[in-house]
């Protein structure tokens, strides 16, 4: 009975506060490490995100380098119901970048030849501004909301011609929030694998999934670094520690995210 009561308390707290979901489903995903390091045998990092729900979604995809967590690329990704999006992080020029043949809509569009990472924000610290810094880091994917109405129709994959491509990618809003955006309901999960085809290395990582991340929409235009992990709402967290449930209110603290 005591354990059942504790389980009920945990479920109640989790519904009202951000928590790490042990099942890997959430509104925000943190991919802990990507790399393209290696001179003669560089790694590729293969990433996927899955929308397990029947709702269409728009999410912010953010790539951050590893020395000082400076963003090197971001864009908005539109996922239709039960959608999967995949990309490869590969060596590109003096740094790294992504390449994808996935048909899901992105704003802006990812070029067929790939999108190099940028060192524009690397000048803001003393760790060096060379593109070499972009070769390793981590990834955040944060749900900005569910889409309905005309936007949902525009991002939903169709068959048979052209195979699977959503009909309205070109008309998606680059900067103005769509009127048919509502608070998200989570259900995202993902994975990342570090593969070294020449050296024979293959490492698969667990993705950290944050459930109940925001009760509000978190719209931000393509090309802006928002939202980030400080945009959790409400600013409450729940940590399950064996037989204890620790709930913390961060709203009055300067430490808004850990």
FIKOLZA-1660 file (N, C-alpha, C; in steps of 0.1 Angstrom, whole numbers, plus 5000, padded with zeros to 4 digits):
% residues 258
   i   px   py   pz ch aa at
   1 5008 4988 5000  A  X  N
   1 5000 5000 5000  A  X CA
   1 5009 5012 5000  A  X  C
   2 5020 5012 5008  A  X  N
   2 5029 5024 5008  A  X CA
   2 5035 5026 4995  A  X  C
   3 5039 5015 4988  A  X  N
   3 5045 5017 4975  A  X CA
   3 5035 5022 4965  A  X  C
   4 5023 5017 4966  A  X  N
   4 5012 5022 4957  A  X CA
   4 5010 5037 4959  A  X  C
   5 5010 5041 4972  A  X  N
   5 5008 5055 4974  A  X CA
   5 5019 5064 4969  A  X  C
   6 5031 5059 4970  A  X  N
   6 5043 5066 4965  A  X CA
   6 5042 5067 4950  A  X  C
   7 5038 5056 4944  A  X  N
   7 5036 5056 4929  A  X CA
   7 5026 5067 4925  A  X  C
   8 5015 5068 4932  A  X  N
   8 5005 5078 4929  A  X CA
   8 5011 5092 4930  A  X  C
   9 5019 5094 4941  A  X  N
   9 5025 5107 4943  A  X CA
   9 5034 5110 4932  A  X  C
  10 5042 5100 4928  A  X  N
  10 5051 5103 4917  A  X CA
  10 5044 5106 4904  A  X  C
  11 5034 5099 4901  A  X  N
  11 5026 5102 4889  A  X CA
  11 5020 5116 4889  A  X  C
  12 5015 5120 4901  A  X  N
  12 5009 5134 4902  A  X CA
  12 5020 5144 4900  A  X  C
  13 5032 5142 4907  A  X  N
  13 5042 5152 4906  A  X CA
  13 5047 5153 4892  A  X  C
  14 5049 5142 4885  A  X  N
  14 5054 5141 4872  A  X CA
  14 5045 5148 4862  A  X  C
  15 5032 5148 4865  A  X  N
  15 5023 5155 4856  A  X CA
  15 5023 5170 4856  A  X  C
  16 5029 5175 4867  A  X  N
  16 5030 5190 4869  A  X CA
  16 5044 5195 4869  A  X  C
  17 5054 5187 4868  A  X  N
  17 5068 5192 4868  A  X CA
  17 5076 5184 4859  A  X  C
  18 5087 5191 4854  A  X  N
  18 5096 5184 4845  A  X CA
  18 5103 5173 4852  A  X  C
  19 5105 5161 4845  A  X  N
  19 5112 5150 4851  A  X CA
  19 5118 5142 4840  A  X  C
  20 5129 5134 4844  A  X  N
  20 5135 5125 4834  A  X CA
  20 5127 5113 4833  A  X  C
  21 5122 5110 4821  A  X  N
  21 5113 5099 4819  A  X CA
  21 5121 5086 4816  A  X  C
  22 5120 5076 4825  A  X  N
  22 5128 5064 4823  A  X CA
  22 5125 5056 4811  A  X  C
  23 5113 5059 4805  A  X  N
  23 5109 5052 4793  A  X CA
  23 5114 5059 4780  A  X  C
  24 5121 5070 4782  A  X  N
  24 5127 5077 4771  A  X CA
  24 5117 5086 4762  A  X  C
  25 5105 5089 4767  A  X  N
  25 5096 5097 4760  A  X CA
  25 5095 5111 4767  A  X  C
  26 5094 5121 4759  A  X  N
  26 5093 5134 4765  A  X CA
  26 5090 5145 4755  A  X  C
  27 5090 5158 4760  A  X  N
  27 5089 5170 4752  A  X CA
  27 5102 5175 4748  A  X  C
  28 5113 5172 4755  A  X  N
  28 5126 5177 4752  A  X CA
  28 5136 5165 4753  A  X  C
  29 5144 5164 4743  A  X  N
  29 5154 5153 4742  A  X CA
  29 5168 5159 4742  A  X  C
  30 5177 5153 4750  A  X  N
  30 5191 5157 4750  A  X CA
  30 5199 5145 4745  A  X  C
  31 5206 5147 4734  A  X  N
  31 5215 5137 4729  A  X CA
  31 5229 5140 4734  A  X  C
  32 5235 5132 4743  A  X  N
  32 5246 5137 4751  A  X CA
  32 5259 5139 4744  A  X  C
  33 5261 5133 4732  A  X  N
  33 5274 5134 4726  A  X CA
  33 5273 5131 4711  A  X  C
  34 5279 5140 4702  A  X  N
  34 5281 5136 4688  A  X CA
  34 5296 5139 4686  A  X  C
  35 5301 5132 4676  A  X  N
  35 5315 5134 4672  A  X CA
  35 5318 5131 4657  A  X  C
  36 5326 5139 4651  A  X  N
  36 5332 5136 4638  A  X CA
  36 5347 5136 4639  A  X  C
  37 5352 5134 4651  A  X  N
  37 5367 5134 4653  A  X CA
  37 5374 5122 4646  A  X  C
  38 5386 5124 4643  A  X  N
  38 5394 5113 4637  A  X CA
  38 5400 5118 4624  A  X  C
  39 5413 5118 4623  A  X  N
  39 5420 5123 4611  A  X CA
  39 5419 5113 4599  A  X  C
  40 5423 5101 4601  A  X  N
  40 5423 5091 4590  A  X CA
  40 5411 5083 4591  A  X  C
  41 5404 5082 4602  A  X  N
  41 5392 5074 4603  A  X CA
  41 5382 5081 4612  A  X  C
  42 5376 5092 4606  A  X  N
  42 5366 5100 4613  A  X CA
  42 5353 5093 4616  A  X  C
  43 5347 5097 4627  A  X  N
  43 5334 5092 4631  A  X CA
  43 5323 5099 4623  A  X  C
  44 5312 5092 4621  A  X  N
  44 5299 5098 4618  A  X CA
  44 5290 5096 4629  A  X  C
  45 5281 5105 4632  A  X  N
  45 5271 5104 4642  A  X CA
  45 5257 5104 4636  A  X  C
  46 5250 5093 4638  A  X  N
  46 5237 5091 4631  A  X CA
  46 5226 5093 4641  A  X  C
  47 5217 5103 4638  A  X  N
  47 5207 5107 4648  A  X CA
  47 5193 5105 4643  A  X  C
  48 5184 5101 4652  A  X  N
  48 5170 5100 4648  A  X CA
  48 5161 5106 4659  A  X  C
  49 5149 5111 4655  A  X  N
  49 5139 5115 4664  A  X CA
  49 5126 5110 4659  A  X  C
  50 5118 5105 4668  A  X  N
  50 5105 5098 4665  A  X CA
  50 5094 5106 4672  A  X  C
  51 5083 5109 4665  A  X  N
  51 5071 5114 4671  A  X CA
  51 5061 5102 4672  A  X  C
  52 5060 5097 4685  A  X  N
  52 5052 5085 4687  A  X CA
  52 5037 5088 4688  A  X  C
  53 5033 5100 4687  A  X  N
  53 5019 5104 4689  A  X CA
  53 5011 5106 4676  A  X  C
  54 4998 5107 4677  A  X  N
  54 4989 5110 4666  A  X CA
  54 4988 5125 4663  A  X  C
  55 4996 5133 4669  A  X  N
  55 4996 5148 4668  A  X CA
  55 5008 5152 4659  A  X  C
  56 5006 5162 4650  A  X  N
  56 5017 5169 4643  A  X CA
  56 5024 5178 4653  A  X  C
  57 5037 5180 4651  A  X  N
  57 5045 5188 4660  A  X CA
  57 5055 5196 4652  A  X  C
  58 5059 5208 4659  A  X  N
  58 5070 5215 4654  A  X CA
  58 5080 5215 4666  A  X  C
  59 5093 5212 4663  A  X  N
  59 5103 5211 4673  A  X CA
  59 5115 5220 4669  A  X  C
  60 5122 5225 4679  A  X  N
  60 5135 5232 4676  A  X CA
  60 5146 5221 4677  A  X  C
  61 5155 5221 4667  A  X  N
  61 5166 5212 4667  A  X CA
  61 5179 5221 4669  A  X  C
  62 5187 5218 4679  A  X  N
  62 5198 5227 4682  A  X CA
  62 5211 5218 4684  A  X  C
  63 5221 5221 4676  A  X  N
  63 5234 5215 4678  A  X CA
  63 5244 5224 4685  A  X  C
  64 5250 5219 4695  A  X  N
  64 5259 5228 4704  A  X CA
  64 5273 5221 4705  A  X  C
  65 5283 5229 4703  A  X  N
  65 5297 5223 4704  A  X CA
  65 5301 5220 4718  A  X  C
  66 5311 5212 4720  A  X  N
  66 5314 5206 4733  A  X CA
  66 5322 5214 4743  A  X  C
  67 5329 5225 4738  A  X  N
  67 5338 5232 4747  A  X CA
  67 5331 5241 4756  A  X  C
  68 5321 5249 4751  A  X  N
  68 5314 5259 4759  A  X CA
  68 5299 5260 4756  A  X  C
  69 5294 5249 4750  A  X  N
  69 5280 5248 4747  A  X CA
  69 5275 5260 4738  A  X  C
  70 5283 5264 4729  A  X  N
  70 5278 5274 4719  A  X CA
  70 5271 5267 4707  A  X  C
  71 5260 5273 4704  A  X  N
  71 5252 5268 4693  A  X CA
  71 5259 5269 4679  A  X  C
  72 5259 5258 4671  A  X  N
  72 5265 5258 4658  A  X CA
  72 5255 5256 4647  A  X  C
  73 5243 5253 4650  A  X  N
  73 5232 5252 4640  A  X CA
  73 5219 5250 4648  A  X  C
  74 5209 5256 4642  A  X  N
  74 5195 5253 4647  A  X CA
  74 5185 5255 4635  A  X  C
  75 5174 5248 4636  A  X  N
  75 5163 5250 4627  A  X CA
  75 5151 5244 4633  A  X  C
  76 5139 5247 4626  A  X  N
  76 5127 5242 4631  A  X CA
  76 5124 5229 4622  A  X  C
  77 5119 5219 4629  A  X  N
  77 5116 5206 4622  A  X CA
  77 5101 5203 4625  A  X  C
  78 5094 5200 4614  A  X  N
  78 5080 5198 4615  A  X CA
  78 5077 5183 4613  A  X  C
  79 5071 5177 4623  A  X  N
  79 5069 5162 4623  A  X CA
  79 5054 5159 4622  A  X  C
  80 5051 5151 4612  A  X  N
  80 5037 5147 4611  A  X CA
  80 5034 5136 4620  A  X  C
  81 5022 5132 4623  A  X  N
  81 5019 5121 4632  A  X CA
  81 5026 5109 4629  A  X  C
  82 5032 5102 4639  A  X  N
  82 5040 5090 4638  A  X CA
  82 5052 5091 4629  A  X  C
  83 5057 5103 4628  A  X  N
  83 5068 5106 4619  A  X CA
  83 5082 5102 4625  A  X  C
  84 5092 5100 4616  A  X  N
  84 5105 5098 4620  A  X CA
  84 5114 5107 4612  A  X  C
  85 5124 5114 4618  A  X  N
  85 5133 5122 4611  A  X CA
  85 5147 5117 4614  A  X  C
  86 5156 5116 4604  A  X  N
  86 5169 5111 4606  A  X CA
  86 5179 5120 4599  A  X  C
  87 5191 5121 4604  A  X  N
  87 5202 5129 4598  A  X CA
  87 5216 5122 4602  A  X  C
  88 5226 5126 4595  A  X  N
  88 5240 5121 4598  A  X CA
  88 5248 5134 4601  A  X  C
  89 5255 5134 4612  A  X  N
  89 5265 5144 4615  A  X CA
  89 5279 5139 4610  A  X  C
  90 5284 5146 4600  A  X  N
  90 5296 5141 4593  A  X CA
  90 5307 5152 4592  A  X  C
  91 5320 5148 4590  A  X  N
  91 5330 5158 4587  A  X CA
  91 5326 5166 4575  A  X  C
  92 5328 5179 4576  A  X  N
  92 5324 5188 4565  A  X CA
  92 5333 5200 4565  A  X  C
  93 5342 5201 4554  A  X  N
  93 5351 5212 4554  A  X CA
  93 5361 5211 4566  A  X  C
  94 5364 5222 4572  A  X  N
  94 5373 5222 4584  A  X CA
  94 5366 5218 4596  A  X  C
  95 5352 5216 4596  A  X  N
  95 5345 5213 4608  A  X CA
  95 5336 5201 4605  A  X  C
  96 5323 5203 4610  A  X  N
  96 5313 5193 4608  A  X CA
  96 5300 5199 4603  A  X  C
  97 5291 5190 4599  A  X  N
  97 5278 5195 4595  A  X CA
  97 5268 5183 4594  A  X  C
  98 5256 5186 4589  A  X  N
  98 5246 5175 4588  A  X CA
  98 5242 5173 4573  A  X  C
  99 5238 5161 4571  A  X  N
  99 5233 5157 4557  A  X CA
  99 5221 5148 4560  A  X  C
 100 5210 5150 4552  A  X  N
 100 5199 5142 4553  A  X CA
 100 5191 5140 4540  A  X  C
 101 5185 5129 4538  A  X  N
 101 5176 5127 4527  A  X CA
 101 5162 5125 4531  A  X  C
 102 5159 5128 4544  A  X  N
 102 5146 5127 4550  A  X CA
 102 5137 5137 4544  A  X  C
 103 5124 5134 4542  A  X  N
 103 5114 5142 4535  A  X CA
 103 5106 5151 4545  A  X  C
 104 5108 5150 4558  A  X  N
 104 5101 5158 4567  A  X CA
 104 5104 5173 4565  A  X  C
 105 5095 5182 4567  A  X  N
 105 5097 5196 4565  A  X CA
 105 5107 5202 4575  A  X  C
 106 5116 5210 4571  A  X  N
 106 5124 5218 4580  A  X CA
 106 5124 5233 4575  A  X  C
 107 5125 5242 4585  A  X  N
 107 5126 5256 4582  A  X CA
 107 5139 5261 4588  A  X  C
 108 5148 5266 4580  A  X  N
 108 5149 5266 4566  A  X CA
 108 5152 5252 4561  A  X  C
 109 5151 5250 4547  A  X  N
 109 5153 5237 4541  A  X CA
 109 5168 5233 4543  A  X  C
 110 5171 5221 4546  A  X  N
 110 5185 5216 4546  A  X CA
 110 5189 5213 4532  A  X  C
 111 5200 5219 4527  A  X  N
 111 5204 5217 4513  A  X CA
 111 5207 5202 4511  A  X  C
 112 5205 5197 4498  A  X  N
 112 5208 5183 4495  A  X CA
 112 5223 5180 4497  A  X  C
 113 5231 5190 4496  A  X  N
 113 5246 5187 4498  A  X CA
 113 5250 5188 4512  A  X  C
 114 5240 5191 4521  A  X  N
 114 5243 5192 4535  A  X CA
 114 5244 5206 4540  A  X  C
 115 5243 5207 4554  A  X  N
 115 5244 5220 4560  A  X CA
 115 5256 5221 4570  A  X  C
 116 5267 5229 4566  A  X  N
 116 5278 5230 4576  A  X CA
 116 5274 5237 4589  A  X  C
 117 5281 5233 4599  A  X  N
 117 5280 5240 4612  A  X CA
 117 5287 5253 4611  A  X  C
 118 5282 5263 4619  A  X  N
 118 5287 5277 4619  A  X CA
 118 5296 5280 4631  A  X  C
 119 5306 5288 4629  A  X  N
 119 5314 5292 4641  A  X CA
 119 5311 5307 4645  A  X  C
 120 5300 5312 4641  A  X  N
 120 5297 5326 4643  A  X CA
 120 5297 5329 4659  A  X  C
 121 5290 5320 4667  A  X  N
 121 5289 5323 4681  A  X CA
 121 5302 5319 4689  A  X  C
 122 5311 5313 4682  A  X  N
 122 5323 5308 4689  A  X CA
 122 5333 5319 4692  A  X  C
 123 5330 5331 4687  A  X  N
 123 5339 5343 4690  A  X CA
 123 5335 5349 4703  A  X  C
 124 5324 5344 4710  A  X  N
 124 5319 5350 4722  A  X CA
 124 5327 5345 4735  A  X  C
 125 5336 5336 4733  A  X  N
 125 5344 5331 4745  A  X CA
 125 5359 5330 4741  A  X  C
 126 5367 5325 4750  A  X  N
 126 5381 5324 4747  A  X CA
 126 5386 5310 4743  A  X  C
 127 5377 5302 4739  A  X  N
 127 5381 5288 4736  A  X CA
 127 5385 5286 4722  A  X  C
 128 5385 5297 4714  A  X  N
 128 5389 5296 4700  A  X CA
 128 5377 5296 4691  A  X  C
 129 5378 5302 4679  A  X  N
 129 5367 5303 4670  A  X CA
 129 5369 5294 4657  A  X  C
 130 5378 5285 4658  A  X  N
 130 5380 5276 4646  A  X CA
 130 5369 5266 4645  A  X  C
 131 5366 5262 4632  A  X  N
 131 5356 5252 4630  A  X CA
 131 5358 5239 4636  A  X  C
 132 5371 5236 4640  A  X  N
 132 5374 5224 4646  A  X CA
 132 5366 5221 4659  A  X  C
 133 5361 5232 4665  A  X  N
 133 5353 5231 4677  A  X CA
 133 5339 5224 4674  A  X  C
 134 5335 5225 4662  A  X  N
 134 5322 5220 4658  A  X CA
 134 5322 5205 4656  A  X  C
 135 5334 5199 4657  A  X  N
 135 5335 5184 4654  A  X CA
 135 5330 5175 4665  A  X  C
 136 5327 5181 4677  A  X  N
 136 5321 5173 4688  A  X CA
 136 5312 5182 4697  A  X  C
 137 5302 5176 4702  A  X  N
 137 5293 5184 4710  A  X CA
 137 5281 5175 4714  A  X  C
 138 5269 5182 4715  A  X  N
 138 5257 5175 4718  A  X CA
 138 5245 5181 4711  A  X  C
 139 5233 5175 4713  A  X  N
 139 5222 5180 4705  A  X CA
 139 5210 5181 4715  A  X  C
 140 5202 5191 4713  A  X  N
 140 5189 5193 4720  A  X CA
 140 5178 5194 4710  A  X  C
 141 5167 5187 4712  A  X  N
 141 5155 5188 4705  A  X CA
 141 5143 5191 4714  A  X  C
 142 5137 5203 4712  A  X  N
 142 5127 5208 4722  A  X CA
 142 5114 5210 4714  A  X  C
 143 5103 5204 4719  A  X  N
 143 5090 5205 4713  A  X CA
 143 5085 5220 4716  A  X  C
 144 5081 5226 4705  A  X  N
 144 5075 5240 4706  A  X CA
 144 5060 5239 4706  A  X  C
 145 5054 5228 4702  A  X  N
 145 5039 5227 4703  A  X CA
 145 5034 5217 4693  A  X  C
 146 5021 5214 4694  A  X  N
 146 5014 5206 4684  A  X CA
 146 5008 5215 4674  A  X  C
 147 5007 5210 4661  A  X  N
 147 5001 5218 4651  A  X CA
 147 4988 5211 4646  A  X  C
 148 4979 5219 4643  A  X  N
 148 4966 5215 4638  A  X CA
 148 4962 5222 4625  A  X  C
 149 4950 5219 4621  A  X  N
 149 4944 5226 4609  A  X CA
 149 4952 5226 4597  A  X  C
 150 4954 5237 4590  A  X  N
 150 4961 5238 4577  A  X CA
 150 4975 5235 4579  A  X  C
 151 4982 5238 4590  A  X  N
 151 4996 5235 4591  A  X CA
 151 4998 5220 4592  A  X  C
 152 4989 5213 4599  A  X  N
 152 4990 5199 4601  A  X CA
 152 4989 5192 4587  A  X  C
 153 4979 5197 4579  A  X  N
 153 4978 5192 4565  A  X CA
 153 4990 5194 4557  A  X  C
 154 4996 5206 4559  A  X  N
 154 5008 5209 4551  A  X CA
 154 5020 5200 4554  A  X  C
 155 5022 5196 4567  A  X  N
 155 5034 5188 4570  A  X CA
 155 5032 5173 4570  A  X  C
 156 5020 5169 4567  A  X  N
 156 5017 5154 4568  A  X CA
 156 5021 5147 4555  A  X  C
 157 5029 5137 4556  A  X  N
 157 5034 5129 4545  A  X CA
 157 5022 5123 4537  A  X  C
 158 5024 5123 4524  A  X  N
 158 5014 5118 4515  A  X CA
 158 5019 5107 4505  A  X  C
 159 5011 5099 4500  A  X  N
 159 5014 5089 4491  A  X CA
 159 5004 5090 4479  A  X  C
 160 5008 5087 4467  A  X  N
 160 5020 5080 4463  A  X CA
 160 5030 5090 4456  A  X  C
 161 5026 5102 4453  A  X  N
 161 5035 5110 4445  A  X CA
 161 5036 5125 4450  A  X  C
 162 5048 5130 4452  A  X  N
 162 5061 5123 4452  A  X CA
 162 5061 5115 4465  A  X  C
 163 5068 5104 4465  A  X  N
 163 5067 5094 4476  A  X CA
 163 5070 5100 4490  A  X  C
 164 5059 5101 4497  A  X  N
 164 5060 5105 4511  A  X CA
 164 5062 5119 4514  A  X  C
 165 5064 5128 4505  A  X  N
 165 5067 5142 4508  A  X CA
 165 5055 5150 4512  A  X  C
 166 5056 5157 4523  A  X  N
 166 5045 5166 4527  A  X CA
 166 5042 5176 4516  A  X  C
 167 5029 5180 4514  A  X  N
 167 5026 5189 4503  A  X CA
 167 5029 5204 4505  A  X  C
 168 5031 5208 4518  A  X  N
 168 5032 5222 4520  A  X CA
 168 5044 5228 4527  A  X  C
 169 5056 5221 4525  A  X  N
 169 5068 5225 4532  A  X CA
 169 5072 5240 4529  A  X  C
 170 5070 5243 4516  A  X  N
 170 5074 5256 4512  A  X CA
 170 5066 5268 4518  A  X  C
 171 5054 5265 4522  A  X  N
 171 5045 5275 4528  A  X CA
 171 5045 5276 4543  A  X  C
 172 5055 5270 4550  A  X  N
 172 5055 5270 4564  A  X CA
 172 5060 5283 4569  A  X  C
 173 5055 5288 4580  A  X  N
 173 5060 5302 4585  A  X CA
 173 5074 5302 4590  A  X  C
 174 5083 5310 4584  A  X  N
 174 5096 5311 4589  A  X CA
 174 5098 5319 4602  A  X  C
 175 5089 5328 4604  A  X  N
 175 5091 5337 4616  A  X CA
 175 5078 5339 4624  A  X  C
 176 5066 5340 4618  A  X  N
 176 5054 5343 4625  A  X CA
 176 5048 5330 4630  A  X  C
 177 5044 5330 4643  A  X  N
 177 5038 5318 4649  A  X CA
 177 5026 5314 4641  A  X  C
 178 5024 5301 4637  A  X  N
 178 5012 5297 4631  A  X CA
 178 5000 5298 4641  A  X  C
 179 4988 5301 4636  A  X  N
 179 4977 5303 4644  A  X CA
 179 4971 5290 4649  A  X  C
 180 4975 5279 4643  A  X  N
 180 4970 5266 4647  A  X CA
 180 4981 5258 4655  A  X  C
 181 4987 5265 4664  A  X  N
 181 4997 5259 4673  A  X CA
 181 4991 5258 4687  A  X  C
 182 4992 5246 4693  A  X  N
 182 4987 5244 4707  A  X CA
 182 4998 5238 4715  A  X  C
 183 4996 5238 4728  A  X  N
 183 5006 5232 4737  A  X CA
 183 5009 5218 4733  A  X  C
 184 5022 5214 4734  A  X  N
 184 5026 5200 4730  A  X CA
 184 5022 5190 4740  A  X  C
 185 5022 5177 4736  A  X  N
 185 5018 5166 4745  A  X CA
 185 5029 5156 4746  A  X  C
 186 5042 5160 4742  A  X  N
 186 5053 5151 4744  A  X CA
 186 5053 5139 4735  A  X  C
 187 5058 5127 4739  A  X  N
 187 5058 5115 4731  A  X CA
 187 5069 5114 4721  A  X  C
 188 5080 5123 4723  A  X  N
 188 5091 5122 4714  A  X CA
 188 5102 5112 4720  A  X  C
 189 5108 5105 4712  A  X  N
 189 5120 5097 4716  A  X CA
 189 5130 5097 4705  A  X  C
 190 5142 5093 4708  A  X  N
 190 5152 5093 4698  A  X CA
 190 5164 5085 4701  A  X  C
 191 5174 5085 4692  A  X  N
 191 5186 5077 4694  A  X CA
 191 5198 5084 4686  A  X  C
 192 5210 5080 4690  A  X  N
 192 5222 5085 4683  A  X CA
 192 5232 5074 4684  A  X  C
 193 5239 5071 4672  A  X  N
 193 5249 5061 4672  A  X CA
 193 5262 5068 4666  A  X  C
 194 5273 5065 4672  A  X  N
 194 5286 5070 4667  A  X CA
 194 5293 5058 4660  A  X  C
 195 5295 5060 4647  A  X  N
 195 5300 5049 4638  A  X CA
 195 5313 5054 4631  A  X  C
 196 5322 5045 4632  A  X  N
 196 5335 5047 4625  A  X CA
 196 5337 5036 4615  A  X  C
 197 5332 5038 4602  A  X  N
 197 5332 5028 4592  A  X CA
 197 5346 5022 4589  A  X  C
 198 5357 5031 4590  A  X  N
 198 5370 5026 4587  A  X CA
 198 5376 5019 4598  A  X  C
 199 5375 5025 4610  A  X  N
 199 5381 5018 4622  A  X CA
 199 5372 5007 4628  A  X  C
 200 5360 5006 4624  A  X  N
 200 5351 4996 4629  A  X CA
 200 5344 4999 4643  A  X  C
 201 5344 5012 4647  A  X  N
 201 5338 5015 4659  A  X CA
 201 5323 5017 4658  A  X  C
 202 5315 5014 4668  A  X  N
 202 5301 5016 4668  A  X CA
 202 5296 5017 4682  A  X  C
 203 5291 5029 4686  A  X  N
 203 5287 5031 4700  A  X CA
 203 5273 5037 4699  A  X  C
 204 5263 5032 4706  A  X  N
 204 5250 5037 4707  A  X CA
 204 5247 5043 4721  A  X  C
 205 5241 5055 4721  A  X  N
 205 5239 5062 4733  A  X CA
 205 5224 5063 4736  A  X  C
 206 5222 5064 4749  A  X  N
 206 5208 5067 4754  A  X CA
 206 5206 5082 4754  A  X  C
 207 5194 5085 4749  A  X  N
 207 5190 5099 4749  A  X CA
 207 5182 5103 4762  A  X  C
 208 5185 5114 4768  A  X  N
 208 5178 5119 4780  A  X CA
 208 5165 5125 4776  A  X  C
 209 5154 5120 4781  A  X  N
 209 5140 5125 4777  A  X CA
 209 5134 5132 4789  A  X  C
 210 5131 5145 4787  A  X  N
 210 5124 5153 4797  A  X CA
 210 5109 5154 4795  A  X  C
 211 5101 5148 4803  A  X  N
 211 5087 5148 4802  A  X CA
 211 5081 5160 4810  A  X  C
 212 5069 5165 4806  A  X  N
 212 5062 5176 4812  A  X CA
 212 5071 5188 4812  A  X  C
 213 5078 5191 4801  A  X  N
 213 5088 5202 4800  A  X CA
 213 5081 5215 4800  A  X  C
 214 5070 5217 4793  A  X  N
 214 5063 5230 4792  A  X CA
 214 5048 5228 4790  A  X  C
 215 5040 5235 4798  A  X  N
 215 5026 5235 4797  A  X CA
 215 5021 5246 4787  A  X  C
 216 5031 5253 4781  A  X  N
 216 5028 5264 4771  A  X CA
 216 5034 5261 4758  A  X  C
 217 5030 5267 4747  A  X  N
 217 5037 5267 4735  A  X CA
 217 5050 5275 4736  A  X  C
 218 5060 5270 4729  A  X  N
 218 5074 5276 4730  A  X CA
 218 5078 5281 4716  A  X  C
 219 5070 5286 4708  A  X  N
 219 5073 5290 4695  A  X CA
 219 5085 5300 4694  A  X  C
 220 5094 5297 4685  A  X  N
 220 5105 5306 4682  A  X CA
 220 5108 5305 4667  A  X  C
 221 5111 5316 4660  A  X  N
 221 5113 5316 4646  A  X CA
 221 5125 5307 4642  A  X  C
 222 5126 5302 4630  A  X  N
 222 5137 5295 4625  A  X CA
 222 5149 5305 4625  A  X  C
 223 5161 5300 4629  A  X  N
 223 5173 5309 4629  A  X CA
 223 5175 5316 4642  A  X  C
 224 5167 5313 4653  A  X  N
 224 5169 5319 4666  A  X CA
 224 5173 5307 4675  A  X  C
 225 5180 5310 4686  A  X  N
 225 5185 5299 4694  A  X CA
 225 5175 5295 4705  A  X  C
 226 5164 5302 4705  A  X  N
 226 5153 5298 4715  A  X CA
 226 5143 5288 4708  A  X  C
 227 5136 5280 4715  A  X  N
 227 5138 5279 4730  A  X CA
 227 5150 5270 4734  A  X  C
 228 5154 5271 4747  A  X  N
 228 5164 5263 4752  A  X CA
 228 5159 5257 4765  A  X  C
 229 5168 5250 4772  A  X  N
 229 5164 5243 4784  A  X CA
 229 5159 5252 4795  A  X  C
 230 5163 5265 4795  A  X  N
 230 5158 5274 4805  A  X CA
 230 5143 5278 4804  A  X  C
 231 5137 5274 4793  A  X  N
 231 5123 5277 4790  A  X CA
 231 5113 5268 4796  A  X  C
 232 5118 5259 4805  A  X  N
 232 5109 5250 4812  A  X CA
 232 5097 5258 4819  A  X  C
 233 5085 5252 4818  A  X  N
 233 5074 5259 4824  A  X CA
 233 5063 5249 4828  A  X  C
 234 5059 5249 4841  A  X  N
 234 5063 5257 4852  A  X CA
 234 5077 5253 4856  A  X  C
 235 5084 5262 4863  A  X  N
 235 5098 5259 4868  A  X CA
 235 5098 5251 4880  A  X  C
 236 5093 5239 4878  A  X  N
 236 5092 5228 4889  A  X CA
 236 5099 5216 4883  A  X  C
 237 5106 5209 4892  A  X  N
 237 5112 5196 4888  A  X CA
 237 5109 5185 4898  A  X  C
 238 5108 5173 4893  A  X  N
 238 5106 5162 4901  A  X CA
 238 5117 5152 4899  A  X  C
 239 5124 5147 4909  A  X  N
 239 5134 5137 4909  A  X CA
 239 5130 5125 4917  A  X  C
 240 5130 5113 4911  A  X  N
 240 5126 5101 4918  A  X CA
 240 5139 5094 4923  A  X  C
 241 5141 5094 4936  A  X  N
 241 5153 5089 4942  A  X CA
 241 5150 5077 4951  A  X  C
 242 5150 5065 4945  A  X  N
 242 5146 5053 4952  A  X CA
 242 5132 5054 4958  A  X  C
 243 5131 5055 4971  A  X  N
 243 5118 5056 4977  A  X CA
 243 5113 5070 4980  A  X  C
 244 5121 5080 4976  A  X  N
 244 5118 5094 4978  A  X CA
 244 5114 5101 4965  A  X  C
 245 5105 5111 4966  A  X  N
 245 5102 5119 4955  A  X CA
 245 5105 5134 4958  A  X  C
 246 5115 5139 4952  A  X  N
 246 5120 5153 4955  A  X CA
 246 5114 5163 4945  A  X  C
 247 5106 5172 4949  A  X  N
 247 5101 5182 4941  A  X CA
 247 5107 5196 4944  A  X  C
 248 5112 5203 4934  A  X  N
 248 5119 5216 4936  A  X CA
 248 5112 5227 4928  A  X  C
 249 5110 5238 4934  A  X  N
 249 5105 5250 4928  A  X CA
 249 5117 5259 4925  A  X  C
 250 5119 5261 4912  A  X  N
 250 5130 5270 4907  A  X CA
 250 5126 5284 4904  A  X  C
 251 5114 5287 4906  A  X  N
 251 5109 5300 4901  A  X CA
 251 5116 5312 4907  A  X  C
 252 5120 5311 4920  A  X  N
 252 5126 5322 4927  A  X CA
 252 5141 5321 4927  A  X  C
 253 5147 5312 4920  A  X  N
 253 5161 5309 4920  A  X CA
 253 5168 5314 4907  A  X  C
 254 5180 5319 4908  A  X  N
 254 5188 5323 4897  A  X CA
 254 5193 5310 4889  A  X  C
 255 5192 5299 4896  A  X  N
 255 5196 5286 4889  A  X CA
 255 5184 5280 4882  A  X  C
 256 5181 5285 4871  A  X  N
 256 5168 5282 4864  A  X CA
 256 5169 5268 4857  A  X  C
 257 5181 5263 4855  A  X  N
 257 5182 5250 4848  A  X CA
 257 5194 5243 4853  A  X  C
 258 5193 5230 4855  A  X  N
 258 5205 5222 4858  A  X CA
 258 5205 5210 4849  A  X  C
% end
